């Protein structure tokens, strides 16, 4: 059951990051989950585990990390598309 909650919270974090960066329309649910999970890991590694948490993920560092992941992936896809 923990895995399901982790995936759901990862999807929500990824969707929030996509909405904040205005790149949510180009990303699907799977990409949102991946961005949320990787962003959560990245954010907690860099910023620590502060603030409220759900499913073992600190929300604020996770959202900040997911925003970074979404921006980097969008930038890389844009660069690859221009070549």
Backbone as a printed PyTorch tensor [residue, N CA C, xyz], in Angstrom:
tensor([[[  0.8120,  -1.1860,   0.0000],
         [  0.0000,   0.0000,   0.0000],
         [  0.8620,   1.2590,   0.0000]],

        [[  2.0440,   1.1650,   0.6520],
         [  2.9420,   2.3210,   0.6900],
         [  3.4040,   2.6970,  -0.7140]],

        [[  3.6590,   1.7170,  -1.5670],
         [  4.0940,   1.9860,  -2.9370],
         [  3.0320,   2.7670,  -3.7000]],

        [[  1.7780,   2.3990,  -3.5220],
         [  0.6920,   3.1040,  -4.2150],
         [  0.6370,   4.5550,  -3.7530]],

        [[  0.7150,   4.7930,  -2.4430],
         [  0.7120,   6.1630,  -1.9330],
         [  1.9110,   6.9500,  -2.4410]],

        [[  3.0580,   6.3030,  -2.4970],
         [  4.2570,   6.9650,  -3.0040],
         [  4.0720,   7.3820,  -4.4550]],

        [[  3.5070,   6.5120,  -5.2790],
         [  3.2760,   6.8480,  -6.6790],
         [  2.2510,   7.9620,  -6.8250]],

        [[  1.1980,   7.9270,  -6.0230],
         [  0.1720,   8.9720,  -6.0940],
         [  0.7520,  10.3220,  -5.6850]],

        [[  1.4650,  10.3590,  -4.5670],
         [  2.0600,  11.6150,  -4.1040],
         [  3.1270,  12.0820,  -5.0990]],

        [[  3.8860,  11.1530,  -5.6770],
         [  4.8640,  11.5100,  -6.7110],
         [  4.1970,  12.1340,  -7.9200]],

        [[  3.0450,  11.5970,  -8.3220],
         [  2.3080,  12.1610,  -9.4560],
         [  1.8030,  13.5560,  -9.1360]],

        [[  1.3130,  13.7500,  -7.9220],
         [  0.8100,  15.0710,  -7.5230],
         [  1.9570,  16.0800,  -7.4710]],

        [[  3.0790,  15.6810,  -6.9010],
         [  4.2440,  16.5770,  -6.8490],
         [  4.7120,  16.9200,  -8.2590]],

        [[  4.7720,  15.9240,  -9.1430],
         [  5.1600,  16.1800, -10.5310],
         [  4.1680,  17.0790, -11.2540]],

        [[  2.8720,  16.8930, -11.0000],
         [  1.8510,  17.7380, -11.6210],
         [  1.9590,  19.1740, -11.1210]],

        [[  2.2170,  19.3490,  -9.8260],
         [  2.3970,  20.6950,  -9.2750],
         [  3.6170,  21.3600,  -9.9070]],

        [[  4.7070,  20.6180, -10.0290],
         [  5.9170,  21.1700, -10.6410],
         [  5.6710,  21.5290, -12.1000]],

        [[  4.9430,  20.6830, -12.8240],
         [  4.6210,  20.9850, -14.2180],
         [  3.7360,  22.2070, -14.3420]],

        [[  2.7760,  22.3600, -13.4210],
         [  1.8890,  23.5240, -13.4500],
         [  2.6480,  24.8040, -13.1130]],

        [[  3.5400,  24.7360, -12.1390],
         [  4.3190,  25.9180, -11.7660],
         [  5.2260,  26.3520, -12.9010]],

        [[  5.8000,  25.3960, -13.6180],
         [  6.7180,  25.7320, -14.7150],
         [  6.0080,  25.8950, -16.0510]],

        [[  4.6870,  25.7420, -16.0710],
         [  3.8740,  25.8370, -17.3000],
         [  4.2620,  24.8020, -18.3300]],

        [[  4.7250,  23.6470, -17.8780],
         [  5.1040,  22.5690, -18.7900],
         [  4.2850,  21.3090, -18.5280]],

        [[  3.1440,  21.4710, -17.8700],
         [  2.3280,  20.3060, -17.5260],
         [  1.5780,  19.7480, -18.7200]],

        [[  1.2910,  20.5700, -19.7340],
         [  0.5290,  20.0990, -20.8920],
         [  1.3290,  19.0980, -21.7250]],

        [[  2.6350,  19.2550, -21.7590],
         [  3.4520,  18.3660, -22.5840],
         [  3.8430,  17.0850, -21.8680]],

        [[  3.5970,  17.0170, -20.5680],
         [  3.9790,  15.8410, -19.7940],
         [  2.7550,  15.0070, -19.4690]],

        [[  2.8860,  13.6910, -19.5510],
         [  1.8010,  12.8010, -19.1780],
         [  1.9190,  12.3990, -17.7190]],

        [[  1.0060,  11.5230, -17.2930],
         [  1.0060,  11.0860, -15.8980],
         [  2.2580,  10.3200, -15.5330]],

        [[  2.7470,   9.5000, -16.4390],
         [  3.9600,   8.7350, -16.1350],
         [  5.1410,   9.6780, -15.9540]],

        [[  5.2510,  10.6730, -16.8150],
         [  6.3300,  11.6540, -16.6780],
         [  6.1680,  12.4560, -15.3950]],

        [[  4.9270,  12.7620, -15.0090],
         [  4.7000,  13.4680, -13.7430],
         [  5.1410,  12.6240, -12.5580]],

        [[  4.8290,  11.3340, -12.5830],
         [  5.2420,  10.4460, -11.4950],
         [  6.7610,  10.3810, -11.4190]],

        [[  7.4030,  10.2030, -12.5510],
         [  8.8630,  10.1100, -12.5820],
         [  9.4910,  11.4190, -12.1030]],

        [[  8.9880,  12.5590, -12.6080],
         [  9.5210,  13.8570, -12.1780],
         [  9.2910,  14.0700, -10.6880]],

        [[  8.1420,  13.6540, -10.1890],
         [  7.8540,  13.7990,  -8.7740],
         [  8.7420,  12.9380,  -7.9030]],

        [[  8.9610,  11.6940,  -8.3010],
         [  9.7950,  10.7820,  -7.5030],
         [ 11.2680,  11.1810,  -7.5490]],

        [[ 11.7610,  11.4800,  -8.7390],
         [ 13.1630,  11.8970,  -8.8550],
         [ 13.3570,  13.2560,  -8.1920]],

        [[ 12.3920,  14.1610,  -8.3980],
         [ 12.4690,  15.4780,  -7.7750],
         [ 12.4170,  15.3930,  -6.2640]],

        [[ 11.6120,  14.4840,  -5.7470],
         [ 11.5380,  14.2900,  -4.3030],
         [ 12.8820,  13.8240,  -3.7590]],

        [[ 13.4650,  12.8620,  -4.4090],
         [ 14.7720,  12.3660,  -3.9910],
         [ 15.8210,  13.4810,  -4.0670]],

        [[ 15.8580,  14.1910,  -5.1900],
         [ 16.8250,  15.2640,  -5.3900],
         [ 16.6240,  16.3820,  -4.3670]],

        [[ 15.3720,  16.8100,  -4.2000],
         [ 15.0830,  17.8930,  -3.2740],
         [ 15.4510,  17.5630,  -1.8440]],

        [[ 15.1520,  16.3440,  -1.4230],
         [ 15.4790,  15.9500,  -0.0500],
         [ 16.9770,  15.7540,   0.1440]],

        [[ 17.6820,  15.3200,  -0.8980],
         [ 19.1350,  15.1690,  -0.7920],
         [ 19.8060,  16.5290,  -0.6610]],

        [[ 19.3280,  17.5080,  -1.4120],
         [ 19.9600,  18.8260,  -1.4260],
         [ 19.4470,  19.7100,  -0.2850]],

        [[ 18.1410,  19.7130,  -0.0720],
         [ 17.5300,  20.6510,   0.8700],
         [ 17.1830,  20.0500,   2.2240]],

        [[ 17.1920,  18.7410,   2.3440],
         [ 16.8390,  18.0940,   3.5960],
         [ 15.3480,  17.7900,   3.6760]],

        [[ 14.9240,  17.2770,   4.8010],
         [ 13.5270,  16.8820,   4.9970],
         [ 12.8530,  17.8310,   5.9810]],

        [[ 12.3980,  18.9570,   5.5020],
         [ 11.7220,  19.9070,   6.3630],
         [ 10.3030,  20.1420,   5.8450]],

        [[  9.4660,  20.6290,   6.6860],
         [  8.0800,  20.8940,   6.3040],
         [  7.2260,  19.6460,   6.4030]],

        [[  5.9730,  19.7760,   5.9910],
         [  5.0620,  18.6280,   6.0600],
         [  5.4940,  17.5220,   5.1000]],

        [[  5.1080,  16.2860,   5.4350],
         [  5.4620,  15.1690,   4.5530],
         [  4.2720,  14.2400,   4.3810]],

        [[  4.2200,  13.6140,   3.2180],
         [  3.2270,  12.5980,   2.8750],
         [  3.9560,  11.4460,   2.2210]],

        [[  3.5690,  10.2300,   2.5720],
         [  4.1570,   9.0160,   1.9950],
         [  5.6800,   9.0160,   2.1090]],

        [[  6.1840,   9.6030,   3.1810],
         [  7.6240,   9.6210,   3.3930],
         [  8.3690,  10.6640,   2.5910]],

        [[  7.6650,  11.5820,   1.9210],
         [  8.3040,  12.6220,   1.1230],
         [  8.0090,  13.9790,   1.7330]],

        [[  9.0560,  14.7520,   2.0120],
         [  8.8840,  16.1150,   2.4990],
         [  8.3790,  16.9570,   1.3300]],

        [[  7.2300,  17.5920,   1.4720],
         [  6.5530,  18.2150,   0.3390],
         [  7.3140,  19.3860,  -0.2800]],

        [[  7.7670,  20.3450,   0.5190],
         [  8.3990,  21.5260,  -0.0540],
         [  9.7150,  21.2120,  -0.7700]],

        [[ 10.6370,  20.4840,  -0.1410],
         [ 11.8510,  20.1210,  -0.8800],
         [ 11.5420,  19.2520,  -2.1090]],

        [[ 10.5200,  18.3980,  -2.0030],
         [ 10.1600,  17.5330,  -3.1370],
         [  9.6420,  18.3470,  -4.3100]],

        [[  8.8060,  19.3360,  -4.0260],
         [  8.2650,  20.1760,  -5.1040],
         [  9.3850,  20.9950,  -5.7420]],

        [[ 10.2700,  21.5490,  -4.9300],
         [ 11.3980,  22.3170,  -5.4740],
         [ 12.2810,  21.4130,  -6.3380]],

        [[ 12.5720,  20.2100,  -5.8620],
         [ 13.3660,  19.2700,  -6.6410],
         [ 12.6710,  18.8690,  -7.9340]],

        [[ 11.3540,  18.6650,  -7.8860],
         [ 10.6050,  18.2960,  -9.0930],
         [ 10.5860,  19.4430, -10.0910]],

        [[ 10.5000,  20.6720,  -9.6180],
         [ 10.5620,  21.8260, -10.5210],
         [ 11.8960,  21.8290, -11.2500]],

        [[ 12.9710,  21.5760, -10.5240],
         [ 14.2940,  21.5260, -11.1470],
         [ 14.3490,  20.4110, -12.1910]],

        [[ 13.8270,  19.2360, -11.8500],
         [ 13.8260,  18.1060, -12.7940],
         [ 13.0210,  18.4520, -14.0420]],

        [[ 11.8360,  19.0260, -13.8780],
         [ 10.9920,  19.3800, -15.0260],
         [ 11.6950,  20.4070, -15.9180]],

        [[ 12.3090,  21.4240, -15.3210],
         [ 13.0040,  22.4410, -16.1130],
         [ 14.1920,  21.8610, -16.8700]],

        [[ 14.9700,  21.0110, -16.2110],
         [ 16.1430,  20.4190, -16.8660],
         [ 15.7090,  19.4960, -18.0030]],

        [[ 14.7100,  18.6500, -17.7590],
         [ 14.2430,  17.7300, -18.8040],
         [ 13.6440,  18.5140, -19.9700]],

        [[ 12.8630,  19.5380, -19.6980],
         [ 12.2820,  20.3570, -20.7680],
         [ 13.3750,  21.0300, -21.5840]],

        [[ 14.3920,  21.5450, -20.8990],
         [ 15.4970,  22.2020, -21.5920],
         [ 16.2480,  21.2020, -22.4740]],

        [[ 16.5140,  20.0040, -21.9240],
         [ 17.2210,  18.9840, -22.7080],
         [ 16.4110,  18.5440, -23.9220]],

        [[ 15.1020,  18.3560, -23.7500],
         [ 14.2690,  17.9500, -24.8810],
         [ 14.2050,  19.0430, -25.9430]],

        [[ 14.1840,  20.3040, -25.5280],
         [ 14.2020,  21.4100, -26.4780],
         [ 15.5080,  21.4460, -27.2400]],

        [[ 16.6260,  21.2560, -26.5380],
         [ 17.9440,  21.2440, -27.1900],
         [ 18.0550,  20.0730, -28.1700]],

        [[ 17.5540,  18.9170, -27.7870],
         [ 17.6210,  17.7480, -28.6600],
         [ 16.7290,  17.9260, -29.8770]],

        [[ 15.6130,  18.6090, -29.7230],
         [ 14.6960,  18.8380, -30.8270],
         [ 15.2190,  19.8460, -31.8300]],

        [[ 16.1070,  20.7390, -31.3950],
         [ 16.6570,  21.7630, -32.2830],
         [ 17.8370,  21.2580, -33.1050]],

        [[ 18.4180,  20.1520, -32.7080],
         [ 19.5950,  19.6230, -33.4430],
         [ 19.1870,  18.8710, -34.6750]]])
